[in-house]
């Protein structure tokens, strides 16, 4: 009998207690950010800080929009993160299907090369990449942030590994017998089968792109910021108003939570499917 599981196969009370502790520990930083954002910075100097939200959140949020171009930053981040997420999932699924199920010369060599690029630090490519964006005339625009991230090596690796087991060769052969083209096989056979993995990749890609700071800081103009650059401007003065900064941070977290809620069902389905296979 496994630890934490009763004789009837139901989790013990200790299991729920441990899970509750992990959940509370994960939610506390979000709650603390909202707590500080709903008050003024003076609460941080109090000997016993309050644990209930105040009534200044909307006032602090309005100050965020007055201090930096936050609406523009939100729109830029949504455009960049949404485009990068869609293209990464599409191209990674296509490449993963090709490496997993198609036979062509150099397949293993190309895949090994893609995996090896994961070991190369991103910082090494910043200078040549910036020079390339300048040559194209893209420096300062959103295309300079979107184009270099249209597909990722991790996305190709992730989708290839999932496609190997999720799409049997028998389904592909049956589709070929029915006269389906390779693109139609991918769209009607492969893509529905790898939907849970695509949802997980989409969530992590959106989070990575949304939280990216270094490359947008290097290549974007000061008047064309993303959310992370706007948050950096909120704390660039001599005096940092943490209630203002954390109000902006709370607002910047909302789109990520929305994406998780939209993709959560597919993510849970993928986890459960992997648990059943194991």
Backbone torsions as a table, in degrees:
resi	resn	phi	psi	omega
1	UNK	NA	131.3	-177.5
2	UNK	-72.5	147.8	176.1
3	UNK	-65.6	142.7	178.9
4	UNK	82.4	-0.2	179.9
5	UNK	-124.6	130.1	-178.1
6	UNK	-77.1	175.7	-179.5
7	UNK	-64.9	-24.5	179.0
8	UNK	-85.4	1.0	179.2
9	UNK	86.3	8.1	179.8
10	UNK	-99.4	145.0	179.4
11	UNK	-61.9	143.7	176.9
12	UNK	-75.7	169.7	-179.7
13	UNK	-63.0	-34.8	179.8
14	UNK	-61.7	-33.3	178.8
15	UNK	-63.8	-44.2	179.2
16	UNK	-66.3	-35.6	179.5
17	UNK	-65.5	-45.3	179.2
18	UNK	-62.7	-43.8	178.9
19	UNK	-63.1	-39.3	179.2
20	UNK	-64.2	-38.9	178.6
21	UNK	-63.5	-44.1	178.8
22	UNK	-64.0	-39.8	179.5
23	UNK	-65.3	-45.8	179.4
24	UNK	-63.9	-39.7	177.4
25	UNK	-64.2	-33.1	179.3
26	UNK	-76.0	-34.7	-176.9
27	UNK	-83.8	-19.6	-175.0
28	UNK	-60.2	-43.6	178.6
29	UNK	-59.1	-38.1	177.3
30	UNK	-65.8	-41.9	-179.6
31	UNK	-66.0	-40.3	-179.8
32	UNK	-65.7	-38.9	177.1
33	UNK	-60.9	-45.7	178.6
34	UNK	-65.7	-35.9	-179.8
35	UNK	-62.8	-47.7	179.7
36	UNK	-68.0	-37.7	-179.5
37	UNK	-66.5	-23.2	-178.8
38	UNK	-90.9	1.8	178.7
39	UNK	-129.8	-167.8	174.8
40	UNK	-102.3	168.9	-175.6
41	UNK	-65.2	-13.4	-180.0
42	UNK	-64.5	-22.3	-178.8
43	UNK	-65.3	-24.4	-178.6
44	UNK	-72.1	-19.2	179.2
45	UNK	-94.5	-4.7	179.7
46	UNK	-73.1	144.8	-179.2
47	UNK	-65.3	-41.9	176.6
48	UNK	-117.9	98.2	-177.3
49	UNK	-67.3	146.1	178.7
50	UNK	-69.9	153.0	179.7
51	UNK	-116.0	12.2	175.5
52	UNK	-118.8	139.8	-179.1
53	UNK	-61.9	150.7	175.2
54	UNK	-93.9	-162.3	-176.6
55	UNK	-114.2	20.7	-175.2
56	UNK	-105.0	10.2	-173.5
57	UNK	-63.3	-48.4	-177.6
58	UNK	-66.1	-34.3	176.4
59	UNK	-66.9	-42.0	177.7
60	UNK	-67.0	-37.2	177.5
61	UNK	-63.6	-40.7	177.7
62	UNK	-64.1	-36.3	176.8
63	UNK	-64.9	-33.9	177.6
64	UNK	-60.8	-46.7	-179.1
65	UNK	-69.2	-25.2	177.6
66	UNK	-82.0	-26.4	-174.8
67	UNK	-84.2	-41.4	-178.4
68	UNK	-131.1	158.8	176.5
69	UNK	-73.6	71.3	-171.5
70	UNK	-72.0	-34.4	177.0
71	UNK	-61.2	-44.3	178.3
72	UNK	-65.5	-38.8	178.5
73	UNK	-64.5	-41.7	177.0
74	UNK	-62.7	-44.1	179.8
75	UNK	-63.8	-43.0	178.7
76	UNK	-62.0	-44.0	-179.4
77	UNK	-66.8	-37.1	177.4
78	UNK	-65.7	-40.6	178.6
79	UNK	-64.9	-48.1	-177.5
80	UNK	-65.3	-52.2	-175.7
81	UNK	-66.5	-40.3	179.0
82	UNK	-65.0	-45.1	179.8
83	UNK	-65.2	-46.6	-179.9
84	UNK	-62.5	-39.7	179.5
85	UNK	-64.4	-47.4	-179.5
86	UNK	-62.1	-47.0	-177.9
87	UNK	-69.1	-38.2	179.8
88	UNK	-64.0	-45.0	179.2
89	UNK	-64.3	-43.7	-178.9
90	UNK	-65.2	-54.1	-176.9
91	UNK	-68.0	-36.6	178.2
92	UNK	-67.5	-37.7	177.1
93	UNK	-66.3	-41.5	177.0
94	UNK	-62.6	-48.7	-179.8
95	UNK	-66.0	-40.3	178.3
96	UNK	-62.6	-40.0	176.4
97	UNK	-64.0	-42.0	-179.9
98	UNK	-64.9	-46.8	-178.3
99	UNK	-70.0	-28.1	-176.2
100	UNK	-86.5	-35.3	-168.5
101	UNK	-123.9	-11.8	-179.0
102	UNK	-103.4	148.9	179.2
103	UNK	-106.4	119.2	176.5
104	UNK	-152.7	157.6	-175.2
105	UNK	-66.5	133.2	178.1
106	UNK	81.6	12.5	-176.5
107	UNK	-59.1	-51.2	-177.7
108	UNK	-65.3	-38.4	179.7
109	UNK	-64.5	-43.6	178.1
110	UNK	-62.8	-41.0	-178.5
111	UNK	-67.2	-40.8	177.2
112	UNK	-62.4	-40.2	178.3
113	UNK	-61.4	-41.9	178.8
114	UNK	-63.6	-42.5	179.6
115	UNK	-65.4	-38.8	-179.4
116	UNK	-63.1	-32.5	179.6
117	UNK	-63.2	-18.7	176.7
118	UNK	-64.9	-24.0	-178.8
119	UNK	-83.6	-7.2	-178.8
120	UNK	-85.4	122.2	179.1
121	UNK	-60.4	138.5	-179.8
122	UNK	-61.8	-32.5	-175.7
123	UNK	-63.4	-24.9	-178.7
124	UNK	-66.9	-25.1	-176.4
125	UNK	-97.7	2.9	-174.7
126	UNK	-65.6	-47.4	-176.3
127	UNK	-65.6	-52.0	178.1
128	UNK	-63.7	-33.1	178.7
129	UNK	-68.2	-39.3	177.1
130	UNK	-64.9	-39.4	177.5
131	UNK	-63.0	-38.4	178.4
132	UNK	-66.9	-42.3	178.8
133	UNK	-64.0	-36.3	177.6
134	UNK	-66.8	-39.9	178.7
135	UNK	-63.9	-36.6	178.2
136	UNK	-76.8	-12.0	-176.6
137	UNK	78.4	21.8	-177.3
138	UNK	-98.5	-11.2	-176.8
139	UNK	-58.4	130.5	-178.6
140	UNK	98.2	-18.8	-179.7
141	UNK	-101.2	165.3	-177.6
142	UNK	-67.1	-26.1	179.9
143	UNK	-62.8	-25.7	178.5
144	UNK	-70.8	-20.6	176.7
145	UNK	-93.3	-31.6	-175.0
146	UNK	-79.7	-51.3	-171.0
147	UNK	-59.4	-45.0	-179.8
148	UNK	-65.5	-13.0	-176.5
149	UNK	-116.7	23.4	-178.7
150	UNK	-64.0	-27.5	176.9
151	UNK	-150.1	151.0	-178.5
152	UNK	-125.0	151.9	177.9
153	UNK	-64.7	-37.9	178.4
154	UNK	-63.8	-39.6	179.2
155	UNK	-62.3	-41.9	178.2
156	UNK	-64.2	-45.3	179.2
157	UNK	-61.5	-45.4	-178.3
158	UNK	-61.1	-48.5	-177.0
159	UNK	-70.6	-33.7	177.8
160	UNK	-64.6	-45.9	-178.4
161	UNK	-63.8	-36.2	179.7
162	UNK	-74.7	-38.2	-176.6
163	UNK	-66.8	-30.5	-178.2
164	UNK	-54.3	-44.3	-177.4
165	UNK	-96.4	-24.8	-173.6
166	UNK	-80.4	-24.5	-175.9
167	UNK	-119.1	101.7	179.5
168	UNK	-68.7	150.0	177.3
169	UNK	-63.0	-29.2	-178.5
170	UNK	-62.3	-36.8	178.4
171	UNK	-66.5	-39.6	179.9
172	UNK	-66.4	-43.1	179.7
173	UNK	-65.4	-39.5	177.8
174	UNK	-63.4	-39.5	178.0
175	UNK	-66.7	-37.0	177.2
176	UNK	-65.2	-40.5	177.9
177	UNK	-61.4	-35.3	179.1
178	UNK	-76.7	-1.9	176.4
179	UNK	91.0	17.1	-179.5
180	UNK	-76.2	141.7	172.5
181	UNK	-76.4	168.6	-177.2
182	UNK	-65.1	-38.2	178.1
183	UNK	-64.9	-40.1	179.1
184	UNK	-68.5	-35.9	175.5
185	UNK	-61.7	-42.9	178.4
186	UNK	-62.7	-44.2	-173.9
187	UNK	-72.9	-40.0	-173.3
188	UNK	-97.5	-19.8	-177.1
189	UNK	-112.1	-52.1	-174.3
190	UNK	-75.1	-49.6	-172.6
191	UNK	-60.8	-43.3	176.1
192	UNK	-62.9	-31.5	-178.0
193	UNK	-73.9	-30.2	-177.1
194	UNK	-101.2	16.1	-176.7
195	UNK	-58.9	-42.2	178.2
196	UNK	-60.8	-43.0	178.6
197	UNK	-65.5	-37.9	178.2
198	UNK	-64.5	-36.7	178.5
199	UNK	-66.1	-41.7	178.1
200	UNK	-64.6	-44.2	178.0
201	UNK	-62.0	-40.0	179.2
202	UNK	-62.7	-42.4	-178.8
203	UNK	-65.2	-46.8	-178.7
204	UNK	-68.3	-35.8	178.0
205	UNK	-66.3	-43.3	178.8
206	UNK	-62.4	-43.6	179.8
207	UNK	-63.4	-44.0	-179.4
208	UNK	-63.5	-44.5	179.9
209	UNK	-68.3	-39.6	-179.5
210	UNK	-64.9	-37.0	-177.0
211	UNK	-92.1	0.6	-178.4
212	UNK	-64.9	131.9	-176.8
213	UNK	-122.6	-44.8	-170.5
214	UNK	-64.6	-52.8	-176.5
215	UNK	-66.1	-45.6	174.6
216	UNK	-59.4	-34.4	178.3
217	UNK	-63.9	-36.4	-177.6
218	UNK	-75.3	-42.3	-165.0
219	UNK	-103.9	-20.8	-175.9
220	UNK	-90.8	152.0	175.3
221	UNK	-73.4	158.0	-179.4
222	UNK	-64.4	-29.9	-179.9
223	UNK	-87.9	5.7	-178.5
224	UNK	-132.3	61.6	-170.4
225	UNK	-86.2	164.1	165.7
226	UNK	-97.8	179.9	-176.6
227	UNK	-60.5	-43.7	-176.8
228	UNK	-65.2	-36.1	176.6
229	UNK	-69.0	-36.2	177.2
230	UNK	-65.5	-39.6	177.7
231	UNK	-66.3	-34.8	178.0
232	UNK	-65.4	-35.9	178.6
233	UNK	-66.6	-29.8	-179.8
234	UNK	-65.9	-23.4	-177.7
235	UNK	-118.1	24.4	-177.6
236	UNK	-91.9	-6.0	-179.3
237	UNK	-81.7	177.0	178.9
238	UNK	-66.6	-38.7	177.6
239	UNK	-109.2	126.6	-178.1
240	UNK	-99.5	118.9	176.0
241	UNK	-90.4	99.3	-173.7
242	UNK	-69.3	-26.8	175.1
243	UNK	-65.5	-35.3	177.2
244	UNK	-70.9	-44.8	-179.3
245	UNK	-63.2	-45.2	-177.5
246	UNK	-74.9	-23.4	171.4
247	UNK	-66.0	-43.1	175.3
248	UNK	-64.9	-38.8	178.0
249	UNK	-63.3	-41.0	178.1
250	UNK	-63.2	-43.3	177.4
251	UNK	-63.8	-36.8	-179.4
252	UNK	-72.3	-19.3	-179.7
253	UNK	-81.8	-23.5	-175.1
254	UNK	-58.4	-46.9	179.1
255	UNK	-59.2	-35.8	178.6
256	UNK	-65.8	-40.9	177.6
257	UNK	-64.3	-38.1	178.3
258	UNK	-63.9	-43.4	178.2
259	UNK	-62.1	-41.0	178.9
260	UNK	-64.4	-40.2	178.4
261	UNK	-65.3	-37.8	179.9
262	UNK	-69.4	-36.5	-176.6
263	UNK	-99.8	-3.8	-174.8
264	UNK	-59.8	-36.9	-178.5
265	UNK	-64.0	-44.7	178.8
266	UNK	-67.2	-36.4	179.7
267	UNK	-65.6	-45.4	178.0
268	UNK	-63.0	-39.3	178.3
269	UNK	-61.6	-40.9	178.9
270	UNK	-66.0	-40.2	178.8
271	UNK	-65.4	-44.2	179.5
272	UNK	-64.9	-37.9	178.5
273	UNK	-64.5	-41.3	177.4
274	UNK	-66.7	-34.8	178.5
275	UNK	-66.7	-40.1	179.7
276	UNK	-66.0	-41.0	178.1
277	UNK	-63.9	-37.3	179.7
278	UNK	-67.5	NA	NA
